[in-house]
């Protein structure tokens, strides 16, 4: 499903002494099946923006279209939220059922699906997020933090949304848990070909996964483009306190030392391959 955001602004507590503008004339498009990252500091407007995409918030001005349907007008909110799945930051805080199975099944049961279809969806969602089906009768509060995060994601996936939005899905996890969740997200995107939006403050996470990056700062879009296009804007990113992936800094330092390094290396694997190639060339020339 495609998304078009046209000139949206949003003001919290409008008309009160506590009025605060969270979004300022924001516009962008996301193509069907695209994987997009949204980066920005706390207070940049990231979370406010994504809550507009499934109509949890309504813009003060502007329009939002999901598959050419204007969701800022009177629409069936239940249908919109079925198509646009939103995984909040620390989603495990929203778990409430007595078993993992019941928690993941809650959404599909509310859709009025048969027990067989619900079971099929629950087991499929558990598999894709890396949860063993043998855990289905266990309490969600008896498993690790990383597993609870996966249960919450599975609960959204069981609704079979066309758009999946994840707000800081690795927040608070240890490095292993973070890597596992990001791997799950990548697998989900590839398996279901769904439009995916990943909100993060981690440059390394974003660089490895997404097709396009939206950089937000103080309610505005500061930059938008492919990871390679965005991470070339080193000075602008540093000015708003974001910086670039550590590997990009390394490549820049190598260039300053006279080593020829491509401008568009983004990941550790790309850099490792290039450095090994460079060293092999030195040995041949020795």
N, C-alpha and C positions, 0 to 999 in steps of 0.2 A: 504494500500500500504506500502511496506517495503522501507527502505532507507539504503544504504550502503555508508559510506564516507571512502575513502581509501587514507590516507597519503596526505591530501590536505594542501597546504600552499598558502598564499595570501599576496602579497606585494603591498601596495598603492604607487603610483607615482614611480614605478620601473624605475631605470636608471636616476633618477633626484636627486638633493641634498636633496629633501624632502622624499626620500624613507623610508618607514616604514613597518615593517613586522607585519601584523595583525593576521595571523594564521600560526602555525608552526607544520607541519606534523601531522595533526589532523585525527584520525580514530575512527569510532564507527559504530554501527548498531542499527537500530530501526525497530522493528517487526511490521507487519501489525496490526492495531488497538491499538497499544501501546500508552500510555499517558506518555510523557517524559517532564521533566522540565530541563531547562538550566539556571544555576545560575552563576553569576560572577559580579564583579564590572564594572563600566563604563571603557571602554578601554580594557576589557578582551578578546574581540573578538566575543561576543555573536551575536550582530547584523550583523557583517560581515559574520559570519558563516551561519545564517539563510537565508541571501540574496543569498547564493550559492545554496540553496536547491530548488529554483525555477528559477535558472539560471539568476538572476538579475546581479550576479557577476560570473565571470569564474575564477577558481583557477589558480594561477601561476603554480602550479604543483599538481598532484594527480587526483583522479577520484571520481565521485559521481554517484551512480546508484539509480534510482527510479524504483522500480519493475523490476530490472535487466536491465533497459535501461540506458546507459551511457549518462547523460545529459551534460557532458563536451565536447562531440563530436557534430557534426552538427545535431541538432534535430529541430523539430517543436516547437518553443518556445511558441506559442499560446496554443498548446496542453499541454505542461508541466505546464504552468501557470493556465490552466483550472483545472488541477488535483491537483495542489499545491497552496492552497489559503494562502496568506500572509497578516496578519493584522498588519500594522505598528504601532509604538508607536504614540500616539495622532492621531489616524486615522481620527478623526472628522475634522482635518485640510484639508482632501482631499475631503470632501463633497462639492458639487458644484451645484447640481440641485435645481430647485425651489420648489420641493415637496419631501417628504420622499419616496413616492412611486417611483418617477422617479429615485431617487438616488439608491435605492436598485435594480431597474429594469435595470439599465444601463448595467451591465455585461451580464445578460441573453439576452437582446435585441441584443447585439453585437455578441452573439452566433447564431443569426438568428432564434431564437425560435418563435413560434406563440404567439400571444397576450394572448391566454388562458393559455398556459404553463408558460409564464412570470408572469402573475397574480397569478397563483397557487404557483409558486416559491417565489414570493414576500411575499404573505400572510403567507406561511409556515415559511419563514425565520423570519418574524416579530413575529410570535407566539413563536418560539423557543427562541428568545432573549428577550421575555417579553415586546414587543411593541404592544399596542392595535391597531388593524386595523383601528380604527376610526381616528388615527393620519395620515393616508396615504396622505391626501391632505394638510397637514400642512407643513410649511417650516422647513427644518432641523435646521435652525438657530433660531427657536422660541422655542426650547425645551431645557431641561437641558443638562449639560455636560455628565451625565451618559447615557441619552437617545441618544445623538449624538454618543457616543461610541458604543451603541447597533446598531444604524443605520448602522454604518460602518462595524460592524461584520456581520450584516444581508446581506449587499451588497456582502460580500465574500461568505457567505453561499448560497446565491441565485444561485451561479455558480455551486453548488454541488461538491465541491472539494473532493478528496479522502484523502488528507492530509491538515490539518489546522494548521497554524503556527501563534502564537500570540506573538508580541513583547511588553512586559510590558503593557498588556491591562488594568491594573488598575492604571497606572501612573496618578497622579494629581487628583484622585477621593477621595471623603470623605469616611470614613469607611463604611457607608451604601452602597454607590455606588460601592465600591470595592467588598463588599460581594455579591451584586446582580450580578455583572459581572462574578465573579468566579463561582457562582451557575449556571449562564447561560452556562458558558464554560463546566462545568461538565455535565450538561444536554445534551448539544450538542454532547459531546463525547459519552455519553451513548446511545443517541437516534440513531445516525448515524454510530456508530462503526467506526469512522474515526481515522486514525493515527493523534494524536494531539501533538503539541510541544508548550510548554508554557515557554516563556523567562521571568524571574523575578529576582529581587534581594531580594524578601521576602521569608525567610525560612519558615515562618508559612504558606504562601499560597501554596508553593511547597509541603510541608509535607502532607497537607490535600488532595491533588489531584492526584499526579502522581504515575506511576508505577516505573519509573526509573529517576535518576537525573544525569545530566552531569555538573560537576563543572569546569568552565573555569577560567584560570588565565594567563594573559600576553600572550594570543594567544595559550596556551596549554590546554589540558585536564588534570586537576589536579586529579580528582576523577570521577568514574562512577560506578553506582550501584543502588540498591533499596534505598529508603529514610532511612530505618533502617541501611543499610550498610554504607551509606555516613555519616549520622549524628553520627555514632560511632567514626568517625575520628575528634574528637573535636579539638585536638591540631593542626592538619593540616589545618582545616577550620579557626581556629583563627589566624594562622600564615599568611594566605592570606587575613585576615580582614573580613571574612564572619560570623564566629560564627555558632551557631546552634539555633533551635527554643527555645524560652524562656521556654517553658514547659520542654524541655530537660535539661536546666540548673536547673530548679526546682527539677526535679527528681534526678539529680546528687547531689544536696545539701541535699536532703532527705536521699540518700544512705550514705552520709558522716556523717549524724546524727544517723546512725545505723538502719534506717528504710529500710526494704527489698522492693526494687522497681525494676521491670524488666528493663533490659537495653534498650528494644525496644519500649518504649512508646513514641509516637510522637505527639499526638494531645491532646487538652484540654479534650475532652470527654473520651479518654482512661485514662488519668491521674485522672480525676474526679472519674471514675468508680473504679480505683484501690485504691484511697485514701479512698473512702466511704467503700469499702470492708475491708480495713485495720482498719478503725475506728470501724466498726461493730464487728470485731474480738476483738478489745480492750475491748468493752463493754461486750462481752460474757465472757472474761477472768477476768473482774473486780469482 
